[in-house]
Amino acid sequence: MAMRADDIRDLLAKTFPQAQIEILDLAGDGNHYKAIITSAQFTGLSRVAQHQLVYAALKGAMDGTNDAQLHALALETKPPS
């Protein structure tokens, strides 16, 4: 079962409560998303470290260990400007 955009946003909002989070369905199929996240928690972190925080927030949704699967997620992360 694929994840819905709202499910992705909810998972991310738990870890990044003050962030601006936008989830785009890239293919219209509910399987290919882009997350745009602006969070002060990213300040001073490399892009790799930012993405690692996002993957940790998704709690295994991309690793095949739960029923609601996220198949493809493009990330755009940044601290506030």
PEMOTA-V503821 format. One line per field, one symbol per residue. ss: DSSP state (H for helix, E for strand, L for the rest). psi: psi as a letter, one per 40 degrees, with the letter a starting at -180 (. if undefined). A space follows every 10 residues. Layout:
BEGIN
ss: ???
psi: ???
END
This chain:
BEGIN
ss: LELLHHHHHH HHHHHLLLLE EEEEELLLLL LEEEEEEELH HHLLLLHHHH HHHHHHHLLL LLLLLLLLEL LEEEEEEELL L
psi: hiiidddddd dddddgdeih hhhhhdeeee ehihhhhhhd eeheiidddd dddddddefe eeeeeidhih dhhhhhiiii .
END
